[in-house]
Amino acid sequence: MTPNPYIDEDLQALVEAARRFADERVKPGYLERDVSRDLDRGLLREMAQLGFICPELPESVGGLGMGSLAAGVIHEQIAQADLSFSYLNLLASLNGQILVNHGERAVVDPWLQKLVQGEAICAIALTEPRGGSDAANLQLRVESDGNDYIINGEKTSISAADQAEIAVVFGRTGTTDSGAHGVTAMLVPMDAPGITRSRFDCHGQRAIGRGSIFFENVRIPKSHRLGEENKGFVQVMQGFDFSRSLIGLQCLAVARAALTETWEYLTERRAFGQPLSAFQGLTHPLARFDTEVEGARLLCLQGLWLKDQGLPHTAEAGMAKWWGPKLAYDVVHQCLLCFGHGGYDRGVMEQRLRDILGFQIGDGTAQIMNTIIARARAGRRNVPA
């Protein structure tokens, strides 16, 4: 890893340990997990035993208390070996922050322990059939009934929908015209009566998978609420600034791995009596992409550093989320072309391309990210939509 001001000696040691695990244990099963669509729970527990899940969480709930940058450098190493598998790190970090900051300790602490130990997966159930980008326009109904909530409706395009033990679910407790201010978040065990799930046949990220979650008169104690009633969307969604920087790092890690392999290939493969690296038509695009990837990576690390310092980082997170996946896709596409028919064949390069593509859609599109950046710069009242 290129030295930079954001990574100190302790983080560098964490990088090396995570890289060894990624190279020796995660990378060998990358192609197989894409075909089998099996996450490999044993491998997840191995990763947890090394402290690579939610290192940013407090030690009191099983984390390392190392901050957001620690999560970032681990995400990079796992993602360069298998982007789909690294989504487990992302889900744990995003949801772990939500549970720690907004949940009742007696309810969330046992689940946090399981997340950190690799014994549970937590999905985040926000998207609905009628809309994805208009995330606050929710139809899933949550009605009060004494000490419980009763949930009815559907969530769709949910990562790990059919594999998660729990989910952070957003639903409408306010009026239909109350927008974001009528949404409540809650922690829902996926074995609760009235829940059924499906799985889609997706283009990429097949090991983690996506699907729908159906709620039919699902009863959940009010103690499972995350944040205040009718304010869950506004409060809980702040955690997405964290996950957006992580997504940028994950995708760029794949791009960096592809570039390393392609540079090596161009020096070894010969044509017309010269190595392919002698042809500027091949090397100049890679040189430009290499430059952009290094810059984008520093932006992602900066966003995590700002979070660790308690400073505003919404704009940086939005930049990381739209630029990282798009740039990574373009990089891997170019690398695939450099390998010719060998890159087009079923294998690591084409799978990377499929896996990255999903990140240009999920967790906020480029258009939504640009709106977020504009609001951070010009003020929300000046950028209403």
DOKOLKOL-983976 format. One record per residue: x, y, z of N, C-alpha, C in turn; residue in three letters. Coordinates in steps of 0.02 Angstrom, whole numbers, padded with zeros to 5 digits, always signed. Example, Ala and Ser with C-alpha at 12.3 -4.5 7.8 and 13.67 -1.06 7.14 Angstrom:
2
+00660-00284+00390+00615-00225+00390+00660-00165+00390ALA
+00642-00112+00354+00684-00053+00357+00645+00002+00394SER
//
This chain:
385
+00042-00059+00000+00000+00000+00000+00044+00062+00000MET
+00030+00111-00043+00069+00171-00047+00063+00211+00018THR
+00119+00232+00049+00115+00271+00111+00074+00334+00101PRO
+00035+00352+00151-00003+00415+00148-00015+00439+00219ASN
-00034+00502+00227-00039+00531+00295-00095+00503+00337PRO
-00141+00466+00308-00198+00441+00346-00185+00374+00380TYR
-00132+00339+00361-00120+00272+00386-00056+00271+00428ILE
-00064+00262+00494-00007+00260+00539+00019+00189+00546ASP
+00067+00178+00591+00098+00112+00598+00048+00060+00620GLU
+00004+00077+00667-00046+00029+00690-00093+00008+00633ASP
-00115+00056+00594-00159+00040+00538-00122+00000+00485LEU
-00058+00015+00475-00020-00021+00425-00012-00095+00445GLN
-00003-00107+00510+00000-00176+00535-00066-00212+00522ALA
-00121-00175+00531-00187-00204+00519-00196-00220+00445LEU
-00170-00175+00402-00172-00186+00330-00137-00252+00311VAL
-00077-00261+00338-00038-00321+00320-00074-00385+00343GLU
-00102-00383+00402-00138-00442+00427-00199-00457+00384ALA
-00237-00404+00368-00297-00413+00326-00278-00437+00256ALA
-00222-00412+00230-00200-00433+00163-00183-00507+00162ARG
-00149-00531+00214-00131-00603+00216-00194-00645+00217ARG
-00243-00626+00258-00305-00664+00262-00341-00663+00194PHE
-00344-00604+00163-00378-00597+00099-00345-00639+00046ALA
-00279-00638+00042-00243-00675-00010-00247-00750+00001ASP
-00241-00771+00064-00237-00842+00079-00304-00876+00087GLU
-00354-00840+00112-00417-00873+00128-00476-00849+00085ARG
-00478-00784+00069-00537-00758+00033-00530-00766-00043VAL
-00473-00747-00069-00463-00745-00141-00472-00813-00175LYS
-00448-00868-00146-00454-00933-00182-00526-00954-00196PRO
-00574-00932-00158-00643-00954-00168-00687-00904-00205GLY
-00656-00851-00232-00695-00797-00264-00740-00822-00319TYR
-00712-00857-00368-00752-00880-00425-00803-00933-00404LEU
-00783-00975-00359-00829-01029-00337-00890-01001-00301GLU
-00880-00950-00259-00937-00921-00223-00985-00886-00271ARG
-00960-00860-00326-01004-00829-00375-01050-00880-00407ASP
-01025-00940-00417-01065-00993-00448-01113-01024-00397VAL
-01087-01040-00338-01128-01074-00287-01176-01027-00251SER
-01161-00961-00253-01200-00911-00217-01201-00926-00142ARG
-01147-00955-00118-01140-00973-00047-01090-00925-00015ASP
-01111-00890+00038-01069-00841+00071-01010-00873+00109LEU
-01017-00935+00130-00967-00969+00170-00964-00940+00240ASP
-01011-00962+00283-01014-00938+00352-00951-00955+00391ARG
-00920-01010+00375-00858-01028+00409-00804-00976+00397GLY
-00799-00952+00335-00750-00901+00319-00767-00835+00353LEU
-00831-00821+00359-00853-00761+00395-00831-00763+00468LEU
-00838-00821+00500-00816-00828+00570-00740-00823+00576ARG
-00704-00849+00527-00631-00842+00527-00612-00769+00525GLU
-00644-00731+00482-00631-00660+00477-00645-00624+00543MET
-00699-00644+00575-00717-00614+00639-00665-00628+00693ALA
-00640-00689+00695-00591-00707+00746-00528-00665+00742GLN
-00514-00639+00683-00455-00597+00673-00469-00523+00687LEU
-00531-00508+00705-00548-00439+00722-00563-00395+00662GLY
-00581-00426+00606-00590-00388+00544-00661-00367+00531PHE
-00707-00380+00577-00776-00358+00570-00790-00304+00622ILE
-00812-00246+00600-00828-00190+00644-00771-00170+00691CYS
-00710-00160+00666-00656-00139+00711-00668-00070+00740PRO
-00714-00032+00711-00727+00035+00735-00774+00037+00795GLU
-00807-00019+00811-00853-00021+00867-00816-00021+00933LEU
-00848+00001+00987-00816+00001+01053-00798-00070+01076PRO
-00746-00075+01116-00726-00140+01142-00781-00171+01184GLU
-00824-00130+01214-00877-00155+01258-00927-00200+01221SER
-00930-00193+01154-00975-00236+01115-00936-00282+01068VAL
-00871-00288+01080-00831-00336+01043-00788-00306+00988GLY
-00793-00241+00975-00751-00209+00925-00681-00196+00951GLY
-00641-00162+00909-00573-00146+00928-00565-00073+00950LEU
-00618-00033+00940-00615+00037+00958-00563+00076+00919GLY
-00551+00057+00856-00496+00086+00817-00518+00142+00770MET
-00583+00153+00761-00605+00207+00719-00623+00186+00648GLY
-00647+00234+00610-00673+00221+00543-00619+00204+00493SER
-00560+00234+00500-00506+00219+00454-00485+00145+00458LEU
-00489+00116+00517-00473+00045+00525-00521+00003+00484ALA
-00586+00020+00487-00634-00016+00446-00618-00008+00373ALA
-00597+00052+00353-00583+00066+00283-00526+00024+00255GLY
-00470+00020+00292-00413-00016+00265-00426-00092+00264VAL
-00467-00117+00311-00486-00188+00308-00531-00200+00248ILE
-00580-00156+00238-00625-00162+00180-00586-00167+00115HIS
-00534-00126+00109-00494-00127+00048-00465-00196+00035GLU
-00436-00225+00086-00401-00289+00077-00449-00346+00062GLN
-00505-00349+00097-00554-00402+00084-00585-00393+00014ILE
-00599-00330-00005-00631-00317-00069-00585-00334-00128ALA
-00520-00321-00121-00476-00337-00178-00474-00412-00192GLN
-00493-00452-00142-00496-00524-00152-00565-00547-00174ALA
-00618-00515-00147-00687-00535-00165-00734-00478-00145ASP
-00755-00439-00193-00797-00381-00178-00863-00402-00147LEU
-00893-00456-00171-00957-00478-00144-00951-00499-00071SER
-00898-00537-00055-00888-00558+00014-00876-00498+00060PHE
-00841-00447+00035-00827-00388+00076-00890-00349+00092SER
-00945-00364+00058-01008-00330+00074-01031-00349+00144TYR
-01008-00406+00169-01024-00425+00238-00991-00376+00287LEU
-00930-00354+00273-00898-00304+00315-00938-00239+00313ASN
-00960-00221+00253-00997-00158+00246-01062-00160+00286LEU
-01101-00213+00277-01165-00219+00313-01154-00217+00389LEU
-01103-00251+00412-01089-00253+00484-01070-00184+00510ALA
-01027-00149+00473-01005-00083+00495-01062-00032+00493SER
-01099-00030+00439-01155+00017+00434-01207+00004+00488LEU
-01229-00057+00493-01282-00073+00541-01256-00072+00613ASN
-01193-00090+00622-01164-00087+00689-01166-00016+00717GLY
-01149+00033+00675-01151+00104+00695-01223+00124+00712GLN
-01270+00102+00672-01340+00119+00685-01363+00090+00751ILE
-01347+00027+00764-01369-00005+00826-01337+00028+00887LEU
-01272+00042+00884-01237+00072+00941-01265+00142+00956VAL
-01278+00181+00904-01297+00250+00914-01371+00261+00929ASN
-01415+00213+00909-01486+00227+00913-01527+00172+00948HIS
-01497+00116+00966-01535+00062+00996-01532+00059+01072GLY
-01582+00026+01102-01580+00011+01174-01528-00042+01186GLU
-01483-00030+01233-01426-00074+01242-01446-00146+01257ARG
-01497-00155+01297-01518-00223+01314-01540-00262+01253ALA
-01566-00227+01203-01591-00259+01142-01534-00269+01092VAL
-01494-00217+01081-01446-00219+01025-01379-00251+01044VAL
-01358-00247+01107-01291-00271+01124-01281-00345+01108ASP
-01329-00390+01124-01318-00460+01105-01310-00469+01030PRO
-01347-00431+00990-01340-00436+00917-01274-00406+00893TRP
-01251-00353+00925-01186-00325+00907-01131-00376+00918LEU
-01135-00412+00973-01086-00464+00987-01086-00517+00932GLN
-01145-00536+00911-01150-00587+00858-01124-00560+00791LYS
-01137-00497+00777-01110-00467+00715-01034-00469+00715LEU
-01005-00446+00770-00932-00443+00775-00900-00512+00773VAL
-00936-00562+00799-00910-00631+00800-00924-00669+00736GLN
-00957-00638+00689-00973-00671+00626-01028-00723+00633GLY
-01068-00717+00684-01122-00765+00697-01189-00740+00672GLU
-01192-00679+00646-01255-00652+00620-01240-00602+00565ALA
-01287-00596+00519-01284-00546+00465-01344-00500+00475ILE
-01333-00436+00468-01386-00386+00475-01397-00352+00408CYS
-01457-00357+00381-01475-00322+00320-01502-00253+00337ALA
-01504-00209+00287-01536-00144+00297-01593-00139+00246ILE
-01653-00135+00272-01714-00140+00231-01745-00071+00223ALA
-01726-00038+00169-01750+00030+00155-01789+00032+00089LEU
-01761+00005+00035-01791+00010-00031-01857-00028-00035THR
-01905+00002-00072-01970-00029-00083-01986-00033-00157GLU
-02035-00073-00176-02051-00082-00248-02067-00017-00284PRO
-02098+00030-00250-02119+00092-00283-02064+00143-00291ARG
-02007+00133-00259-01954+00183-00265-01891+00162-00229GLY
-01835+00183-00258-01771+00170-00227-01737+00236-00209GLY
-01727+00280-00258-01694+00343-00245-01736+00389-00201SER
-01802+00385-00207-01847+00424-00163-01857+00386-00099ASP
-01801+00381-00061-01799+00335-00005-01847+00352+00052ALA
-01864+00415+00059-01908+00435+00113-01982+00424+00098ALA
-01999+00409+00036-02068+00398+00015-02088+00325+00026ASN
-02091+00306+00089-02102+00235+00106-02176+00219+00114LEU
-02194+00158+00094-02262+00134+00101-02269+00079+00153GLN
-02215+00046+00171-02219-00006+00223-02250+00025+00286LEU
-02303-00006+00310-02341+00024+00365-02321-00005+00432ARG
-02310+00039+00480-02293+00019+00549-02344+00052+00595VAL
-02386+00011+00627-02439+00037+00669-02427+00018+00742GLU
-02443+00064+00786-02434+00053+00858-02491+00010+00885SER
-02473-00037+00927-02523-00080+00961-02497-00096+01031ASP
-02514-00051+01078-02489-00060+01146-02414-00053+01150GLY
-02379-00105+01173-02307-00104+01179-02271-00130+01117ASN
-02311-00142+01065-02283-00170+01004-02296-00126+00943ASP
-02259-00141+00890-02274-00115+00823-02297-00174+00780TYR
-02342-00162+00734-02364-00212+00686-02344-00188+00617ILE
-02307-00229+00580-02277-00209+00516-02312-00246+00459ILE
-02330-00209+00407-02358-00238+00346-02329-00203+00285ASN
-02308-00244+00236-02282-00215+00175-02224-00256+00147GLY
-02187-00226+00101-02133-00261+00066-02072-00216+00060GLU
-02014-00246+00070-01950-00215+00053-01919-00255-00004LYS
-01886-00222-00050-01858-00258-00107-01788-00234-00123THR
-01753-00274-00163-01683-00260-00181-01640-00253-00119SER
-01651-00296-00071-01615-00294-00007-01557-00343-00008ILE
-01497-00319+00002-01438-00362+00003-01442-00411+00062SER
-01426-00474+00048-01428-00528+00099-01497-00538+00128ALA
-01549-00523+00088-01618-00527+00113-01634-00597+00139ALA
-01612-00648+00104-01631-00716+00123-01580-00749+00169ASP
-01527-00712+00188-01474-00742+00229-01466-00708+00297GLN
-01494-00648+00305-01484-00609+00366-01525-00637+00424ALA
-01496-00633+00483-01532-00651+00544-01574-00593+00571GLU
-01553-00532+00558-01589-00473+00580-01587-00421+00523ILE
-01629-00370+00529-01629-00316+00481-01648-00251+00515ALA
-01617-00197+00493-01639-00130+00512-01692-00110+00461VAL
-01753-00104+00484-01811-00094+00440-01838-00023+00450VAL
-01849+00011+00395-01879+00078+00396-01952+00073+00373PHE
-01997+00102+00412-02068+00100+00394-02103+00164+00414GLY
-02163+00172+00387-02200+00234+00399-02245+00227+00460ARG
-02232+00269+00510-02274+00275+00569-02316+00338+00566THR
-02293+00387+00526-02330+00450+00519-02379+00447+00461GLY
-02405+00505+00443-02452+00509+00388-02417+00500+00322THR
-02455+00484+00270-02425+00470+00205-02392+00531+00174THR
-02412+00591+00195-02382+00652+00167-02329+00682+00212ASP
-02307+00645+00263-02259+00672+00310-02187+00662+00288SER
-02176+00626+00233-02109+00618+00205-02061+00586+00254GLY
-02000+00612+00254-01947+00584+00297-01963+00590+00371ALA
-02006+00638+00389-02021+00650+00459-02077+00606+00486HIS
-02098+00556+00447-02147+00509+00472-02123+00438+00469GLY
-02056+00430+00468-02025+00364+00460-01991+00344+00525VAL
-02001+00281+00543-01970+00253+00603-01927+00193+00584THR
-01871+00186+00617-01826+00129+00605-01829+00081+00664ALA
-01821+00016+00650-01823-00033+00704-01781-00094+00685MET
-01760-00129+00736-01722-00190+00727-01771-00249+00727LEU
-01771-00288+00673-01820-00341+00665-01784-00408+00655VAL
-01794-00456+00701-01768-00524+00689-01803-00556+00630PRO
-01765-00586+00586-01794-00613+00524-01831-00679+00534MET
-01831-00706+00594-01870-00766+00607-01937-00749+00640ASP
-01955-00685+00642-02018-00665+00672-02076-00692+00631ALA
-02130-00715+00663-02188-00740+00626-02216-00687+00579PRO
-02233-00708+00517-02261-00662+00469-02212-00637+00417GLY
-02148-00657+00424-02097-00636+00376-02082-00691+00327ILE
-02084-00674+00262-02061-00720+00209-02011-00683+00166THR
-01967-00721+00132-01913-00690+00094-01903-00725+00027ARG
-01876-00687-00020-01859-00715-00085-01789-00694-00104SER
-01761-00725-00156-01694-00707-00181-01696-00698-00256ARG
-01664-00643-00280-01662-00629-00352-01602-00665-00384PHE
-01605-00670-00450-01549-00698-00489-01512-00639-00520ASP
-01465-00610-00482-01434-00547-00501-01374-00557-00548CYS
-01357-00502-00581-01301-00500-00628-01234-00509-00593HIS
-01226-00478-00535-01164-00482-00498-01178-00486-00423GLY
-01123-00486-00383-01129-00492-00310-01174-00551-00291GLN
-01163-00606-00325-01209-00663-00319-01201-00700-00253ARG
-01142-00695-00222-01133-00729-00158-01174-00695-00103ALA
-01174-00629-00103-01213-00593-00052-01287-00594-00070ILE
-01303-00586-00134-01372-00592-00157-01416-00532-00137GLY
-01471-00524-00173-01523-00475-00157-01591-00509-00162ARG
-01640-00479-00129-01707-00508-00133-01758-00463-00100GLY
-01818-00491-00090-01873-00455-00058-01887-00484+00011SER
-01913-00442+00055-01936-00462+00121-02009-00441+00127ILE
-02053-00488+00143-02124-00474+00148-02145-00478+00222PHE
-02183-00428+00244-02206-00423+00313-02283-00427+00314PHE
-02308-00476+00350-02380-00484+00356-02399-00489+00430GLU
-02423-00432+00457-02441-00428+00528-02384-00451+00574ASN
-02325-00426+00560-02266-00443+00599-02264-00399+00662VAL
-02263-00432+00720-02266-00396+00783-02195-00390+00813ARG
-02174-00328+00827-02108-00314+00854-02114-00269+00915ILE
-02081-00285+00971-02085-00242+01030-02058-00172+01016PRO
-02088-00122+01047-02064-00053+01037-01994-00042+01064LYS
-01971-00087+01106-01902-00083+01130-01852-00092+01074SER
-01875-00118+01017-01831-00130+00959-01825-00069+00913HIS
-01860-00015+00932-01856+00045+00891-01785+00074+00894ARG
-01762+00101+00837-01696+00132+00832-01706+00207+00821LEU
-01688+00247+00870-01701+00318+00867-01773+00333+00888GLY
-01794+00394+00877-01860+00416+00899-01913+00398+00846GLU
-01974+00391+00870-02030+00377+00824-02039+00437+00777GLU
-02049+00421+00713-02058+00470+00660-01995+00508+00641ASN
-01940+00493+00674-01877+00528+00659-01822+00479+00639LYS
-01840+00417+00629-01789+00366+00614-01751+00378+00550GLY
-01786+00402+00499-01752+00414+00435-01700+00469+00442PHE
-01719+00524+00472-01674+00581+00479-01614+00563+00523VAL
-01627+00528+00578-01573+00511+00625-01528+00456+00599GLN
-01559+00401+00579-01521+00341+00563-01483+00348+00496VAL
-01512+00384+00449-01481+00390+00383-01415+00427+00384MET
-01400+00462+00439-01336+00496+00445-01278+00446+00442GLN
-01290+00384+00461-01238+00333+00459-01216+00316+00389GLY
-01255+00335+00338-01237+00319+00270-01177+00358+00246PHE
-01161+00414+00278-01099+00449+00260-01039+00405+00272ASP
-01042+00364+00324-00988+00317+00340-00984+00263+00287PHE
-01040+00233+00271-01039+00176+00225-01021+00197+00154SER
-01037+00259+00135-01022+00281+00067-00947+00286+00055ARG
-00910+00309+00104-00837+00310+00097-00809+00239+00094SER
-00839+00193+00132-00816+00124+00130-00830+00093+00062LEU
-00887+00107+00032-00903+00080-00034-00853+00105-00085ILE
-00836+00169-00082-00785+00195-00127-00720+00157-00122GLY
-00698+00145-00061-00635+00108-00050-00640+00036-00076LEU
-00696+00004-00063-00705-00065-00086-00698-00070-00162GLN
-00734-00027-00198-00732-00030-00271-00663-00012-00298CYS
-00632+00038-00268-00566+00059-00291-00513+00006-00277LEU
-00524-00033-00224-00477-00088-00210-00478-00139-00266ALA
-00537-00152-00293-00543-00198-00350-00507-00168-00410VAL
-00516-00103-00421-00483-00070-00478-00407-00074-00470ALA
-00382-00064-00410-00310-00066-00399-00283-00136-00412ARG
-00319-00187-00391-00298-00255-00403-00296-00269-00478ALA
-00348-00246-00514-00351-00256-00587-00294-00220-00622ALA
-00278-00160-00601-00223-00123-00631-00156-00158-00620LEU
-00144-00182-00560-00081-00218-00545-00073-00277-00590THR
-00126-00317-00598-00123-00376-00640-00113-00358-00714GLU
-00144-00303-00735-00140-00284-00805-00071-00255-00822THR
-00043-00215-00778+00025-00190-00790+00074-00249-00797TRP
+00066-00299-00754+00110-00357-00757+00100-00395-00823GLU
+00038-00403-00843+00022-00439-00905+00052-00403-00966TYR
+00048-00337-00967+00074-00299-01024+00150-00304-01031LEU
+00184-00315-00976+00257-00322-00980+00278-00393-01001THR
+00233-00441-00990+00250-00511-01005+00226-00532-01075GLU
+00170-00508-01097+00142-00528-01161+00175-00488-01218ARG
+00193-00522-01271+00229-00489-01326+00187-00491-01391ARG
+00197-00439-01431+00165-00435-01497+00210-00393-01542ALA
+00218-00415-01604+00261-00379-01652+00332-00369-01625PHE
+00356-00419-01589+00425-00418-01565+00436-00374-01504GLY
+00384-00349-01472+00392-00305-01414+00342-00324-01360GLN
+00357-00306-01297+00305-00316-01246+00247-00269-01259PRO
+00187-00289-01240+00129-00246-01251+00136-00178-01217LEU
+00177-00175-01165+00187-00111-01130+00221-00059-01174SER
+00249-00079-01230+00282-00032-01275+00230+00009-01315ALA
+00167-00013-01314+00116+00020-01355+00076+00070-01312PHE
+00083+00134-01329+00051+00187-01290-00025+00183-01290GLN
-00053+00154-01341-00125+00146-01343-00150+00103-01286GLY
-00107+00060-01260-00125+00018-01202-00104+00051-01136LEU
-00045+00079-01134-00017+00103-01070-00044+00171-01049THR
-00057+00216-01097-00079+00283-01078-00148+00283-01044HIS
-00197+00245-01068-00260+00241-01031-00251+00214-00960PRO
-00208+00164-00953-00196+00136-00886-00161+00187-00842LEU
-00114+00226-00869-00079+00276-00830-00129+00329-00804ALA
-00176+00350-00847-00226+00399-00825-00271+00369-00771ARG
-00293+00308-00782-00336+00276-00732-00299+00266-00666PHE
-00236+00246-00669-00197+00237-00608-00194+00302-00568ASP
-00185+00357-00603-00183+00422-00570-00250+00438-00536THR
-00304+00428-00572-00370+00443-00545-00387+00398-00486GLU
-00369+00335-00489-00383+00288-00435-00347+00310-00371VAL
-00284+00330-00377-00247+00352-00318-00280+00414-00287GLU
-00302+00460-00330-00336+00520-00305-00402+00504-00272GLY
-00441+00461-00303-00507+00443-00275-00499+00406-00209ALA
-00448+00365-00204-00436+00328-00142-00421+00376-00084ARG
-00379+00426-00097-00363+00475-00045-00425+00513-00023LEU
-00470+00527-00070-00533+00560-00052-00574+00517-00004LEU
-00578+00453-00018-00615+00407+00027-00584+00405+00096CYS
-00518+00400+00099-00484+00399+00164-00494+00465+00201LEU
-00495+00519+00164-00507+00584+00195-00576+00586+00228GLN
-00626+00559+00193-00693+00558+00222-00695+00519+00287GLY
-00661+00462+00290-00659+00423+00352-00620+00459+00407LEU
-00565+00492+00387-00526+00530+00436-00567+00587+00466TRP
-00605+00622+00423-00648+00675+00448-00699+00648+00498LEU
-00728+00590+00482-00776+00559+00528-00744+00544+00595LYS
-00683+00517+00593-00648+00501+00656-00633+00564+00696ASP
-00626+00620+00663-00613+00684+00697-00677+00719+00719GLN
-00733+00690+00703-00797+00722+00720-00813+00782+00678GLY
-00785+00785+00617-00795+00841+00572-00845+00824+00516LEU
-00876+00874+00487-00923+00861+00432-00889+00823+00374PRO
-00923+00774+00347-00894+00734+00293-00947+00710+00243HIS
-01004+00742+00243-01059+00722+00198-01039+00730+00125THR
-01009+00787+00108-00990+00799+00038-00938+00749+00016ALA
-00887+00738+00058-00834+00691+00040-00862+00620+00032GLU
-00909+00601+00074-00939+00534+00068-00979+00528+00003ALA
-01015+00581-00015-01052+00580-00078-01006+00575-00138GLY
-00950+00611-00135-00901+00608-00189-00872+00537-00195MET
-00856+00508-00138-00828+00440-00138-00876+00390-00167ALA
-00941+00398-00151-00991+00349-00172-01005+00351-00247LYS
-01007+00412-00277-01022+00413-00349-00959+00401-00390TRP
-00902+00428-00368-00842+00424-00408-00809+00355-00403TRP
-00805+00328-00343-00771+00264-00334-00799+00207-00377GLY
-00864+00192-00373-00892+00137-00413-00887+00150-00489PRO
-00901+00212-00510-00898+00227-00582-00826+00220-00608LYS
-00779+00249-00572-00709+00246-00593-00685+00173-00593LEU
-00702+00136-00541-00681+00066-00537-00708+00025-00595ALA
-00771+00037-00613-00801+00001-00669-00764+00017-00733TYR
-00749+00080-00745-00713+00101-00806-00643+00071-00807ASP
-00611+00068-00750-00543+00040-00746-00543-00034-00763VAL
-00588-00072-00731-00590-00144-00742-00610-00159-00814VAL
-00655-00119-00842-00673-00126-00912-00612-00119-00957HIS
-00572-00067-00945-00512-00057-00985-00462-00114-00976GLN
-00455-00137-00914-00409-00193-00900-00432-00257-00936CYS
-00497-00269-00934-00524-00327-00969-00507-00324-01043LEU
-00513-00265-01074-00497-00258-01145-00423-00272-01158LEU
-00381-00253-01112-00309-00264-01120-00293-00339-01122CYS
-00332-00379-01087-00322-00451-01087-00353-00485-01148PHE
-00390-00447-01189-00419-00476-01249-00470-00530-01234GLY
-00469-00581-01275-00519-00635-01267-00512-00670-01200HIS
-00452-00670-01172-00442-00700-01106-00479-00663-01051GLY
-00484-00597-01058-00522-00558-01009-00597-00566-01016GLY
-00619-00576-01079-00690-00582-01092-00717-00650-01070TYR
-00674-00700-01066-00695-00766-01043-00716-00763-00970ASP
-00757-00811-00949-00777-00815-00879-00715-00819-00835ARG
-00710-00774-00787-00652-00774-00745-00652-00713-00699GLY
-00595-00699-00669-00590-00647-00618-00609-00578-00644VAL
-00583-00560-00703-00593-00492-00728-00666-00478-00744MET
-00700-00524-00779-00770-00511-00796-00813-00514-00734GLU
-00795-00555-00685-00834-00557-00623-00828-00492-00585GLN
-00768-00465-00584-00759-00400-00552-00804-00347-00583ARG
-00808-00348-00649-00849-00299-00684-00922-00306-00663LEU
-00946-00367-00658-01015-00378-00637-01027-00357-00565ARG
-00980-00372-00522-00989-00356-00452-00989-00280-00439ASP
-00945-00244-00473-00941-00172-00463-01003-00136-00486ILE
-01033-00160-00540-01090-00125-00571-01146-00112-00521LEU
-01158-00160-00476-01212-00151-00428-01203-00092-00382GLY
-01141-00074-00369-01128-00018-00324-01142+00050-00357PHE
-01153+00051-00423-01174+00113-00455-01249+00124-00447GLN
-01283+00073-00421-01355+00076-00412-01373+00080-00338ILE
-01351+00030-00299-01370+00025-00229-01336+00078-00186GLY
-01368+00092-00129-01342+00139-00079-01336+00210-00106ASP
-01375+00227-00156-01376+00294-00183-01342+00300-00251GLY
-01379+00319-00302-01351+00326-00369-01307+00388-00374THR
-01270+00393-00429-01226+00451-00440-01267+00515-00439ALA
-01327+00514-00468-01369+00574-00470-01388+00597-00400GLN
-01406+00549-00357-01424+00566-00288-01362+00592-00251ILE
-01305+00561-00262-01244+00584-00229-01226+00655-00250MET
-01235+00672-00313-01220+00740-00336-01267+00790-00304ASN
-01330+00771-00293-01376+00815-00258-01354+00826-00186THR
-01332+00772-00154-01308+00777-00085-01247+00824-00080ILE
-01201+00817-00128-01142+00860-00129-01163+00933-00139ILE
-01209+00944-00186-01232+01012-00199-01265+01043-00138ALA
-01304+01004-00102-01336+01030-00041-01284+01046+00013ARG
-01232+01004+00018-01179+01017+00067-01142+01082+00051ALA
-01136+01097-00013-01099+01156-00033-01142+01219-00034ARG
-01203+01214-00060-01246+01273-00070-01300+01280-00018ALA
-01311+01229+00022-01365+01231+00071-01427+01198+00045GLY
-01461+01160+00089-01520+01121+00066-01575+01166+00038ARG
-01585+01222+00068-01640+01265+00045-01628+01291-00026ARG
-01565+01293-00046-01548+01316-00114-01545+01260-00165ASN
-01547+01198-00140-01548+01139-00185-01605+01094-00159VAL
-01667+01113-00171-01723+01076-00142-01731+01005-00168PRO
-01709+00992-00231-01718+00925-00259-01666+00912-00311ALA
//
